[in-house]
Amino acid sequence: MYPAGILRNLLDYGYSGDIYPVNPKRQTVFGLPCYPDVTQTPQRADVAILTIPRRAVLPTLRQCLTVGIPAALIITAGRYRRRG
């Protein structure tokens, strides 16, 4: 599944809640306004679904905590290298 597949499924299968896509490189996605980061959305989300590169997970989770999002689903990829 491609990253936008989850969003596409929410729209296709009639999810009735508010959806706030976040992507600093886009203004819209599937006809929805897109926000540059989590702190810019008009309301606090109940859950953040992160489909982002591994290196962006912690900074994005920090943004979620800043605005009070209580839960996150993380779908990511990237090589893990153990240090030390």
N, C-alpha and C positions, 0 to 999 in steps of 0.2 A: 504494500500500500504506500502510496506517495504521501508526503506530509499533509497536503490539503485534503486527503481522502477522508479523514475524520470529519472535517468541516463539511465537506460535500455530503457525507452520509447524514449528518445532523439536519442539513437543509432538505435533502431528498426524502427523508423519512419523517418529516413534520415536527421536528423539535420546536416547541412553542416558546421556549425561554429566550432571553436576550443573549446575543452572541456578539462578542467584541474581538474580532481578529486583530492580532498585533503583528506587525511586520514593518520595520523602519524603511524598507525599500518600496513599499506599495501604498497607494492611496485607497484602493478598494480591492476586495477579493470576493468573487462570486456575487458581486453587486452590493456587498456590505462595506461600510466605511472601515478602513483599516487604520489602526493607531500606531504611532511610532514606538511606544513602549507601554508596559502595563500601567504605569502611573498616569497615563493620559486618557484612559478609558472613562466614559461618563459615569459609570457606577462600579462598585466593587463586585467582582464575580464571586460566585459560590465555589467554583473550582477552576483552576487553570489547567488546560491541556497543553503541554509543552511538546512540540515536535521540532526540536532544535538540535544543533550540533552539541556534542558533549561539553565543549569548552564554554558554551553559553548557559549551561544549566544553573550553576551557582549564582551568577549575577542576576539571572531572571528570577530565580527563587527569592533572592533578596528583595527584588522589586515587589514580588507577590506579598512578602511579609510586610513590606513598607505600607502597602495599601490595605492589608488585613485580609487577604484571600486565605481562607482556612485550609484549603486542600489543593493538591496538584497531582496530575497524572503525567509522568515523564516518559516520553518515547524518544529515544535518542540512539545515536550510533557514534562510534569513534573508538579508536584504539586506546586501551588502558595500558599505561606503562608504569610499572612499579618503580619507585625511586628508592635509592639507598640500598 
